[in-house]
């Protein structure tokens, strides 16, 4: 800037804005009172030569966030957040270099009020409960932001932007919005497009002028996390039809291409995440995440996380196990344990048959690790629900599984799942294996893209507007499809030509 | 609004905005998170039939401030504020009816840090001092807003807008902006266009989303109070040339019409406000505000405020007194007391001649009320400065006093001043008396207009851009004019044809 003189006694802020407009064009540039208070000193200390940090506003124009000396090399960071119901992941990114600097994940502290969404909504019905939930998540996030910044040697004030992807309820709770009507007919969120809010307003303490981008929701049951997922996999940009499946308690399915997108969500049951089996648990040290049965010896080989003695099994391990049991003929097409094949591994407990995978002496917990017939039944119901949802969505747009060119599997679970096992069970269609693309945490990937790209943020809005949310109509036709899918792999074996029951055949070799 | 249904499950906020846009056109409507939090309940409690309160934003678009049931009759109020260095005036206005509801004036509590602007700027040099001054004025204003609302039976939350007119330093201090550079070459304010801020940001507690309009400044020495004054008198709309004079310690002079405006300010000295005379005081009970000498009896007739026994004299009374003394020949053209004419009313105190206006027995204070020769000298210097500033500004644009069609006198002092007395002293030009228009508090009048009219707010910006601020160049020519004006009425008697010294003539009859 030209420094002030008696000939040009333009005020400090207007001098700064005049100079900015020369660079940014004639669009309005706003400034907050807090920065205005610091402007005179900052300009004079730096002889009217400064670097300015601006962000694009939602409507049009720019917001001036901060100014820095030109003599300093500035580092700016951003925070991409996957605001999960169970787990929250923070990723710190260098905004100038575009790379990841650090990452941390932790349990969503709202779990104290209940592990599922409905329990949280119930808890928030009381205004104090809502405040509690908002403060719990914001407080924990602030603590973890502090820790992450500390580890990465980044000042919290250098974190100048954030991007949050969460489902509709999580997005409501972080903003202190009452989710009461989300789960009540006709299922109305407070807002589907919170857009940019100030970090301060969301109770997140980073740079005080930092804009926080919240992914828009399509509706009560289709949240910003899935929009972020679509953004990350790029389904909305392809010419061919792709499908994105986020497997969890709720199976979320998105189908489409550059011209159209349909999405639906349905309850698949917690069985797919290993959540119902007695020995089921979330991924952690000693948890079995891969199972392979040697067709020669008939021995089961287990992979555990960190190679510790086995203490339980997670979803991907469970799916492997059941697929292997089926291929070995140890369970039949109805998912029932076959005594003749299971031999001494089969026993009965309280009138329920169970299969002993790891006897107590070999386990890390000192207890038998077993798969009960009831666990198996739940898994079969869940996989049937998953497959029925997939085929129902496909039918709605008059497509069949063969039309799918890319099958993206999202979620932490999705990145561990072994597609051949899931195909063997008939949980997902029998497509060429290269069609399946486990993507890991797509919400976080989408949040990261939105953090560094205004194009990506605009895309999120476009995706939101393009998605047609279809209600799963659980009618007689659906139930018919569901019942047909309650066999392994399916009543119509022609749909799964590569699956050979009782063959002992190996779908993929264990790494 | 159409209530939500399974067919139209638009979220609450988007439903509200969609409806608003139908009324307001396609411009963006923003909403704060605080209102968003209350929206679902408010909509449902009122069956989706509500009244919305919006305000126009600075750039473009609207901001949704609040929603109310349609079943209630809503009252909305606004606050016009004259943020004076000495006195602050609050006027509460009914925004729907457009009328004034109540008014209160009180001393600016910053006076504790010094009565003049420079002392305040000095005090604010320390960040804690700045905060002190900001909090003092905001705190006192909040208290008085509360009291005024209480008296008028208005809820503070019903006050949904405010408009503040103050000089550049006062505007800085209420916003917590450091005024340090205002009084230091090259005289750079932090900002000349604070525009709209949230009430909260200025520390003013009314409706939490209330926009506060701050009049723009032209520069360090020409503040929003004068812009408000111009707006109020309408000088900027006339075809003919008008002049607006705000008489005070600083004489502020604005000259112009619909095509051009020049303004300047110069020190006239506190004498014009009665601030130097021993018996001088601000208007209050018992203060002499009008003086008339009966040419027959030679008796002085005094008008006091509330007709109480006299305790002192204010500016308008002082000007009357000196004009009457001059017309009676009791002071000469140099402003010196003439012993032969003053007779027994003249005495000497510590070597200085003084004129006894009210002897102790007749006064309300039990003390003589006197006008010393030194007071007279100061008054003559001040009136000479005033006249010189006026003529200098006129000369700059090649005009003479005769070209002035409207002579607006602003300020509390300006509304009490008796123009014939001021003409007699040669403080203002000898123009037809109907040219003079005392306007009272033009800052407050301008602030009131800006409060109720978006056109007026835009006009304020236009005025600001049209005003050319001219520095008073105190050079030899100025000093020549000043010296010529140090006579009563002037060395060039031809400039004041209606003034007859020693005539005992009465310029206007006392009401």
Interface residues (C-beta under 8 A of the other chain):
Chain A: X4 X5 X6 X9 X10 X11 X12 X13 X14 X28 X30 X33 X36 X37 X39 X40 X41 X44 X58 X59 X60 X61 X175 X176 X177 X178 X180 X181 X185 X186 X187 X188 X189 X190 X191 X192 X193 X194 X197 X201 X217 X219 X220
Chain B: X4 X5 X6 X9 X10 X11 X12 X13 X14 X28 X30 X33 X36 X37 X39 X40 X41 X44 X58 X59 X60 X61 X175 X176 X177 X178 X180 X181 X185 X186 X187 X188 X189 X190 X191 X192 X193 X194 X197 X201 X217 X219 X220
